Each structure stands twice: as structure tokens, then as C-alpha cells.
Amino acid sequence: MNQIKITIPLVLVWLGIAGGLQSVAQAQSVLEQYIEQGIENNLSLINESLDLDLSHSKLQEVKGRFLPDISLQANYSYSDGGRTIDIPVGDLFNPIHRELNALTGESRYPTDLANVSEQLLPDDYHETKLRLIQPLFNTDIYYGYRAQKHLVSQQEARRQAVHDELVKEIKVGYYNYLKTEELVAIHESTIDLLKEMLRVNRRLVENGKATKDAIFTAEYELREAESELSEAQKQRASAKAYFNFLLNRELSVPIEQDSTVSIDSGKFNELSQLQKQALDLRPEFTQINQGISAQENMLKLNQGNALPELFVAADAGFQGYQYKFNDNQDFWFVQFGLRWNLFEGFQNRERIQQSRIEIRQLENRYQELEQQIQLRVIDSWHAWDAARKTLEAKQSGRRAAESSFRIVKRKYQENQVLWVEYIEAQNNFTNARLQQVIARYDLLARQAELERAACWTNSSSN
């Protein structure tokens, strides 16, 4: 019984967690899912991620230069001939030994020693050792490591810029596809309406209430509508293929429509705030700043070449004749070294000058980018504002055209207006519907472009 009491709450908790996870998954819109899919699969962003991984790998490579370099070195020499060194052993010691033998009255010391001739090349000789080299003071390693760290941050900022641009492209591509879907639907409904009116005209002609020209005109209008539908379907196919291309999947994969797509006209009212936000958050500025920091460290690296390099080297191993590891063959050796380049033909002076020029170029690029970003935000905001006002006008025009068409349609069915008036009202209504759809999705596209220009996505997520 106690076990049941414990199990029931656990089951309820698990169901609550599962339900919460399901609601979170459902809360994510279709467009957000497509954006995640594009971020995961887009080839351009994948290449940027690979470049970032490469930068991290290079950073670890440079970091490894702080650690000692340990190597196993072994060599064995076998030789014959070549130059020799003569040692007059017999000439030196034989006279001395004869005198010693005469003094002692004994033949204790040999008097027939031969002179020795040794070749300079070692024969049957080996040296096997571990060598350790540890940098003690090296400005190239220190400033090279710092420069590479800034290059990694620069690559991260570049990847973020590509990421933000991809999100904008996916949004615009998706809105363009939804626009073509609605345009096709409007053309299809217009064709259904024209088919119905063609049927009505034939009935009126049969009853003698209209002439045959009404049938011919209706047939002509129907063919024109079918031609416009074909063009809209072609645009839909192109928009679908391009959107799937952005997501790096088969170009013919069906695209799900997002019913949560909406226009938020209230978040972009302050142009000055959007400009400030762009200057604070656009990753392109971080990219340039990190490039400047990297070049500043390269400048210090080149300036540090005027200082010496210090290192310590240590050897431990065996050396001797025949390839053996005897106690009398082991050795160790420690050496402290200094390397100081005193003159390189003014090469380092020019490298310092080049670093300073590159820093100035990046600083100028930063100022230029500030102006470009501000101009882009201004252009995007005015384009968004114009699209917003256009949509308001098109919505009003659609309501007026719809009301007019309903009145004319009813009068035509009652034979109170001419066919020409009906066609004009019907075309006006169709065009008004088309213009409203185009204006709506154009506004959504301008909204996505303004979000990109003002770095709104990043600010929202933070």
C-alpha cells in the first residue's frame, strides 16, 4: 500500500513533466523549427563552424608551444677509412720503459709498444637519448598565443554574422513562399468564380436575357485567369525550391504553413534606439575589434623580436661503442641557451610597419562600418514603415472593392447592371485581394530585414 502511495505521485510528476515538454514543443512555431533546421543544415553556416573549429585547433597548437618539446633521438655509426689521427705511443713510452728496466734490473715494462693510428669517424658507436627543450622567455610564443585567441573570437563573430544573415534569409524566403501560396489560392478562387459566372451567362443566353458576347467575354476572362494562375504556380515552385535550398534539403520537399505568423508593428517605433542597438550588438563590430586586437598583438610580437630568446635543453641517455646500455655508458647533460637576432636586414622593422598599417586599416573599416550600419538601419526602417502604410491602404482598398463587388454581383444576377460592369468590379476585387496579400508579406519581409539590420534577434534572445 505504501508503495502505491509513492508510485502515484511519481507517475503524476512524470506526466506533468511530459506534458510540459509537449507544450514547449508545441509552443515552438513552424517557422522557428525551420530556422533551427536551416542553422543545423545550411552549408555556408557549416563551413563557418568548421572554420571556427579550425581556429580553436590552431589556438591549441599555439598553446602547446608553452610546453616542453621532448624527443627520443638515437643513432648508430659504422664506418671504415677516412682521416686518422696518429698517436706515437711507442716512440713516447718505449725509451722510458727501457730506462726503468735498466734501473730495476728487471724486464717489467714492455719496450716494443707500437704507434697507434685511430680513424676520426667513430666505428660501432651509438648514442641513444631523450632530449627536452623548454622555452624560458620567448615573446613570439606569448604574443602569438594572444593574437590567436583574438582570431578565434573574430571567427566566432563572423559565424554569428553569417548565422544572423541566414535567419533573415530563411524568414524572407518563407514569407515569399507563403505569399505565393495565397496568390495561387486567390487565382484558383477567381477561376471558380469565373466558371460559375460562365454557367450563369450561358443560362441567361438560353433564356434570351443576354447575348452570346457575354459567353465569349466570360470565356476570355477565364483563360486570362488560368494564365495568371499558371504564372503564380511557377513563382510558388521557385519560392519553394529556394526555401528548401536554404535549409539544404530536397528542393521538392513540402513546406508546412505557419498559422502563427503575425505582424508586430509596435516594436520598431524608435529609429534612434534601433540605430544604437545595432551599433552595440552587430557581430560585425566584434569581428573588427577582435581583428584589431589580434594585429596589436602581432605588432608587439614583432617589436619583441628585439629581445633575446632563452631556453633550457637537457639530454639523458647512453653513448658508447657497441649498441649496449651499460652503466658506464649512461650520461646526462643540461644546457642553457640564448638566441638574439641582432640584424635581419631591416625585415622586422618592415613587419612592424605592416602591422601598424593593418591596424589603421581596420580602424578605418570600423568607422566605415558604423556609417554603413546606421544607413542600413535607416533604409530598412523607412522601407518597413512604407510597407506598413501600404498594407493599411491595401486593406482599406480590399474592403471597399469587396463591398462594391458584392453589390455589383447581386445586381448582375438580377440583370440590373451590364456584364462589363460586373467584370470590372470582379477584377478590381481580385486585384485588391492580390495587392493586400503582397503588401502583407512584403511587410513581413521588411520586418525580417529590419530585425537583421538592428540585430533585433540577438537583443530579444538576450
Secondary structure, DSSP 8 states (H G I E B T S, - for coil): -HHHHHHHHHHHHHHHHHHHHHHHHHHS-HHHHHHHHHHHH-HHHHHHHHHHHHHHHHHHHHHGGGS-EEEEEEEEE----S-EEEE-HHHHHHHHHHHHHHHHTS--S-S----EEEESS-SSEEEEEEEEEEEEE-HHHHHHHHHHHHHHHHHHHHHHHHHHHHHHHHHHHHHHHHHHHHHHHHHHHHHHHHHHHHHHHHHHHHTTSS-THHHHHHHHHHHHHHHHHHHHHHHHHHHHHHHHHHTTS-TT------TT-----SS---HHHHHHHHHHH-HHHHHHHHHHHHHHHHHHHHHGGGS-EEEEEEEEEEEEESS---GGGEEEEEEEEEE----STTHHHHHHHHHHHHHHHHHHHHHHHHHHHHHHHHHHHHHHHHHHHHHHHHHHHHHHHHHHHHHHHHHHHTT-S-HHHHHHHHHHHHHHHHHHHHHHHHHHHHHHHHHHHTTHHHHHH-
